[in-house]
Amino acid sequence: MQVTAPRSIAELIELEEQYGAHNYHPLNVVVERAEGSWVWDVEGRRYLDFLAAYSAVNQGHCHPAILAAMLAQAHRVTLTSRAFRNDQLPLLLETLHRLTGFDMALPMNSGVEAVETALKVARKWGVVRKGIADGQAEILVCGGNFHGRTIAVVGFSSEAQYKAGFGPFAPGFREVPFGDAGALRAAITENTCAFLLEPVQGEAGIIVPSEGYLREAAAICAERNVLLIADEIQSGLGRTGKLFAFEHEGIQPDMVILGKALSGGFYPISAVLASREILGVLRPGDHGSTFGGNPLACAVARAALQVIVDERLPERSAELGAYALQRLKALRSEHVVDVRGRGLWLGIVLNVPARSFCERLQQRGVLCKETHENVIRLAPPLTISREDLEWGLGEIEAVLR
């Protein structure tokens, strides 16, 4: 069947609206190509990307080193399933160990798959290692959390829309306030096997907890023999100015969940990192994924990690993020309530809905997106030049004044 591809923005949007489910509310820009920090729409207009696919392209769009690794591997072998071994998975596992210090990793595909994997491992650990009765293991989560969209995960969300109409939900999760170590301590019982948190809450509006919270939470978990699970899917791999956001407080979680930038934006891959004592609870048949650990994804991830190291992206994020935060905090606007963030991950909190400001920025050539209605989220690729960052911030200032 021959299909003539429409070329105009209006035609493409009409097709998507007609044939696609309406579970997103995107800005009406239709991207045709991208490079570095810039994207172009189908009519040739250029935009500076201040979202980086929710931090999946920390390395910039279409990074040539990651592209080369993907193409080379695509010519060799792309998928074997885990029924057979491949030559790329062990190399990725070694890379992750050397880079992070964790004994073992379990690769998956999407971020929420890695979250579900961590939850299963935590429960199994609670039964096998801690002695919790089977079926009684409990996991604590934070208010305002975002860990994905599966049934189990939205079941412990505090966002009403994420849950509406999707129940019943899996039991075994209880919520504590984010940033409140005392509430965490009070909530732990003999059946608590894990505490899952984002070191910086992304979808909630780039909320950075007060200094010392992560250290105190880690100490409480260690004292009560509870696994601390850090979801670094958005905050990790350089976004906050360190390789991982938990490093800002010098702690070591028991499990770390990675995704998004682990792929450099090329091919979905995620992973759970942990000690041998924790991931060692799994036996053949306990968990799996046909595509998890496939050679194409592993080759892409190795190249994506190498770019982060070689181009010193955490250091760039720290330097440019401090500049951006200082500049935006100096902005005087009747609409701006607060500016917060860490590294090149900032939230501009408004006293009015943020959508119209994002649409005006699109018209001026800058792409960003609202979250929680009144927060403009900024997360440009970590490869962005100082000159481009300054221009983008200037456009934001002009729109908000």
C-alpha positions in Angstrom: 0.0 0.0 0.0 1.5 3.3 -1.1 1.0 6.2 1.3 1.8 9.8 0.5 3.2 11.5 3.6 1.6 14.9 4.3 4.1 17.7 4.6 2.3 20.5 6.5 2.1 20.8 10.2 -1.7 21.0 10.1 -2.0 17.8 8.0 0.2 15.8 10.4 -1.6 17.1 13.5 -4.9 16.2 11.9 -3.7 12.6 11.2 -2.4 12.2 14.7 -5.6 13.5 16.3 -7.7 11.2 14.1 -5.8 7.9 14.4 -4.0 8.3 17.8 -5.2 8.0 21.3 -5.5 11.4 23.1 -3.4 10.6 26.2 -1.0 13.6 25.6 -1.5 17.3 25.2 1.7 18.3 23.2 2.6 21.7 21.9 1.7 21.9 18.3 5.2 21.7 16.9 5.9 18.8 14.5 9.6 17.9 14.7 11.3 16.5 11.6 14.9 16.4 12.6 17.2 17.4 15.4 20.9 17.9 16.2 22.5 18.8 19.5 20.3 21.3 21.3 18.2 22.3 18.3 15.2 20.8 16.5 13.5 21.7 13.2 9.9 21.3 12.3 8.5 20.0 9.0 8.4 23.5 7.6 12.0 24.3 8.4 11.6 26.4 11.6 14.3 25.9 14.2 13.7 25.7 17.9 16.0 25.5 20.9 15.1 22.4 23.0 14.7 23.2 26.6 13.1 19.8 27.5 15.5 17.2 26.1 12.8 14.6 25.9 12.3 14.7 29.7 16.1 14.3 30.2 16.4 11.3 27.8 18.7 13.3 25.5 21.2 14.7 28.1 23.9 14.0 25.5 22.1 16.1 22.8 20.0 15.0 19.9 21.5 12.5 17.5 24.9 12.5 19.2 27.3 11.2 16.5 29.2 8.8 18.8 26.0 7.1 20.0 24.6 7.1 16.4 27.8 5.3 15.2 27.5 2.7 17.9 23.9 2.1 17.1 24.5 1.7 13.3 27.5 -0.5 13.8 25.5 -2.9 16.1 22.4 -2.8 13.9 24.5 -4.3 11.1 25.7 -7.2 13.4 22.8 -8.4 15.6 19.9 -6.5 17.3 18.0 -9.1 19.3 18.7 -12.6 20.7 16.3 -12.6 23.7 17.7 -13.8 27.0 17.3 -17.4 25.8 20.8 -17.0 24.4 23.8 -14.8 25.5 25.1 -11.9 23.4 28.5 -10.2 23.4 27.2 -6.7 24.3 25.3 -7.4 27.6 28.4 -8.4 29.6 30.3 -5.3 28.4 27.4 -3.0 29.5 27.2 -4.7 32.9 31.0 -4.3 33.3 30.7 -0.6 32.3 27.9 0.1 34.8 29.9 -1.6 37.6 33.0 0.4 36.9 31.2 3.7 36.6 28.8 3.3 39.6 30.4 0.7 41.9 27.3 -1.4 42.2 27.9 -5.2 42.0 25.2 -6.1 39.6 22.6 -4.7 37.1 19.4 -5.9 35.6 18.6 -4.2 32.2 15.1 -3.6 31.1 13.5 -1.3 28.4 11.3 1.5 29.7 11.8 3.4 32.9 8.7 2.1 34.5 9.7 -1.5 33.7 12.9 -0.9 35.8 10.7 0.6 38.6 8.5 -2.5 38.5 11.7 -4.7 38.5 13.0 -2.9 41.6 9.7 -3.3 43.4 9.6 -7.0 42.7 13.2 -7.4 43.8 12.6 -5.4 47.0 9.6 -7.6 47.9 11.5 -10.8 47.2 14.5 -9.5 49.3 12.1 -8.7 52.1 10.8 -12.3 52.1 14.1 -14.1 51.4 16.6 -12.0 53.3 14.6 -10.1 55.9 12.1 -12.8 56.8 8.9 -11.0 56.1 6.0 -13.4 55.5 5.2 -14.0 51.9 2.5 -11.6 50.7 3.1 -9.1 53.6 6.0 -7.1 52.3 5.3 -3.4 52.2 7.0 -0.5 50.4 6.9 3.2 51.4 6.6 5.9 48.7 6.5 9.7 48.7 3.7 12.1 48.2 4.0 13.8 44.9 5.9 10.9 43.4 6.1 10.0 39.7 7.5 6.6 38.8 5.6 5.8 35.6 2.2 4.7 34.4 1.7 1.0 35.0 -1.2 -0.2 37.1 0.9 -0.9 40.2 2.8 2.4 39.9 -0.2 4.7 39.4 -1.9 2.9 42.2 0.5 4.6 44.7 0.5 7.9 42.9 -1.0 10.9 44.8 -2.2 12.4 41.5 -5.9 11.8 41.2 -6.0 11.9 37.4 -3.4 9.1 37.1 -5.7 6.8 39.1 -9.1 7.8 38.0 -10.9 4.8 36.4 -8.0 2.5 36.5 -8.6 0.6 39.8 -8.4 -1.7 41.6 -4.8 -1.3 42.5 -2.1 -3.5 44.0 -1.9 -3.4 47.8 1.3 -3.1 49.8 2.2 0.6 49.3 2.0 3.4 51.8 2.7 7.1 51.3 4.8 9.4 53.4 5.4 13.1 52.8 8.4 13.9 50.6 11.2 15.6 52.6 9.9 14.5 56.0 12.4 12.1 57.6 10.3 11.9 60.8 7.3 10.7 59.0 9.4 8.1 57.3 10.7 6.8 60.6 7.2 6.7 62.0 5.8 4.8 59.0 8.3 1.9 59.0 7.0 -1.4 60.4 8.4 -4.9 60.7 6.9 -5.6 57.2 8.5 -2.6 55.5 11.0 -3.9 52.9 11.8 -0.7 51.0 11.5 3.1 50.6 11.2 4.3 47.1 11.9 8.0 46.3 13.1 10.4 43.6 16.1 12.4 45.0 14.6 15.4 43.2 10.9 15.2 42.3 10.6 15.9 38.6 6.9 15.7 37.6 5.9 17.4 40.8 7.7 20.5 39.7 11.5 20.0 40.2 11.2 19.8 44.0 14.6 19.6 45.7 14.3 18.4 49.3 16.0 20.3 52.1 19.6 19.7 52.8 20.2 16.6 55.0 16.9 14.8 54.1 18.5 12.2 51.9 21.2 11.5 54.5 18.7 11.2 57.3 16.4 8.9 55.2 19.4 6.7 54.3 20.4 6.4 57.9 16.9 5.5 59.0 16.6 2.8 56.3 20.0 1.4 57.3 19.0 1.4 61.0 15.6 -0.4 60.3 17.0 -2.8 57.6 14.9 -1.2 54.8 16.1 -0.9 51.3 16.5 2.6 50.0 15.6 2.7 46.3 16.5 5.9 44.4 14.6 6.5 41.2 17.2 8.4 39.1 15.4 7.9 35.8 15.1 11.7 35.3 17.6 13.0 37.8 20.5 10.7 37.1 23.3 10.6 34.5 24.4 14.2 35.0 21.1 16.1 35.0 21.5 17.7 38.5 25.3 18.4 38.2 26.5 15.1 39.5 26.3 11.6 37.9 23.5 10.8 40.3 21.3 13.3 42.3 21.9 11.2 45.5 25.6 12.1 45.4 24.8 15.7 46.5 24.4 14.3 50.0 27.1 11.7 49.9 24.8 8.7 50.3 24.7 5.2 48.7 21.2 3.8 48.0 20.7 0.1 48.1 19.1 0.2 44.6 19.3 2.7 41.8 16.9 2.9 38.9 18.2 4.3 35.6 16.5 5.0 32.3 16.0 7.9 29.8 19.6 9.2 29.2 21.0 5.7 29.5 19.8 5.4 25.9 21.0 8.9 24.8 17.5 9.1 23.2 18.2 6.4 20.6 16.8 3.1 21.8 14.9 2.3 25.0 17.0 0.8 27.8 16.7 1.0 31.6 18.4 -0.8 34.4 18.3 -1.6 38.1 21.6 -1.4 40.0 22.2 -3.1 43.3 24.5 -5.3 45.4 24.9 -9.0 44.8 23.1 -9.6 48.1 20.0 -7.8 46.8 19.8 -8.7 43.1 21.0 -12.2 44.0 17.6 -13.1 45.3 16.4 -13.6 41.7 16.6 -17.0 40.2 15.9 -18.1 36.6 12.3 -17.7 35.8 11.6 -15.1 38.5 11.7 -12.1 36.1 12.4 -11.4 32.5 12.0 -9.4 29.3 12.4 -10.5 25.7 14.0 -7.2 24.8 15.7 -6.5 28.1 19.5 -6.6 27.7 19.4 -6.9 23.9 22.6 -6.2 22.1 21.5 -3.1 20.2 20.3 -1.4 23.4 23.5 -2.4 25.3 25.8 -1.1 22.6 23.8 2.2 22.6 23.9 2.5 26.4 27.7 1.9 26.5 28.2 4.7 24.0 25.7 7.0 25.8 27.6 6.5 29.1 30.9 7.1 27.4 29.7 10.4 26.1 28.6 11.5 29.6 32.1 10.7 31.0 34.2 12.0 28.0 32.3 15.3 27.7 32.1 15.8 31.5 28.3 16.4 31.3 27.7 16.4 35.1 30.3 19.1 35.4 28.8 21.1 32.5 25.3 20.7 34.1 26.6 22.0 37.5 28.3 25.0 35.9 25.6 26.0 33.4 22.8 25.2 35.9 24.2 27.5 38.6 24.4 30.3 36.0 20.8 29.7 34.8 19.4 29.4 38.3 21.1 32.7 39.4 19.9 34.5 36.3 16.3 33.3 36.6 16.1 34.0 40.3 17.0 37.6 39.4 14.0 37.9 37.1 11.4 40.3 38.3 7.9 39.3 37.1 4.4 39.6 38.5 3.8 36.0 37.4 6.9 34.3 39.0 6.5 32.9 42.5 9.7 30.9 42.7 12.6 29.4 40.7 14.1 26.2 41.9 16.2 23.3 40.7 19.6 21.7 40.7 22.0 21.6 37.8 20.4 22.1 34.4 17.0 21.0 35.8 14.9 24.0 36.8 11.3 24.8 37.6 9.8 28.3 37.2 6.8 28.4 39.5 4.0 30.7 38.4 0.9 32.1 40.0 -1.0 31.5 36.8 -1.2 28.5 34.4 2.0 27.9 32.6 0.7 26.5 29.3 0.3 29.9 27.5 3.8 30.9 28.4 5.2 27.7 26.9 3.1 28.4 23.7 4.5 31.9 23.5 8.0 30.5 23.9 7.4 28.1 21.1 6.5 31.1 18.9 9.8 32.6 19.8 11.8 29.5 19.0 12.2 27.9 22.5 10.6 24.5 23.4 9.7 23.7 27.0 6.7 22.2 28.8 4.5 22.9 31.7 4.1 20.4 34.6 1.6 20.5 37.4 -0.2 23.2 35.5 1.7 26.2 36.9 5.4 25.2 36.6 7.5 25.7 33.5 10.1 22.8 33.5 13.5 23.6 31.9 15.9 20.7 31.1 18.0 21.5 28.0 20.5 18.9 26.7 23.6 19.0 28.9 25.7 19.6 25.8 24.1 23.0 25.2 26.5 25.8 24.6 26.7 28.8 26.9 25.7 31.1 24.0 22.6 29.0 23.2 21.7 28.8 26.9 22.0 32.6 27.3 19.8 33.2 24.2 17.1 30.8 25.5 17.1 32.3 28.9 16.7 35.7 27.3 13.6 34.5 25.5 12.2 33.1 28.7 12.8 36.4 30.5 11.1 38.4 27.7 8.0 36.2 27.9 7.7 36.3 31.6 8.3 40.1 32.1 
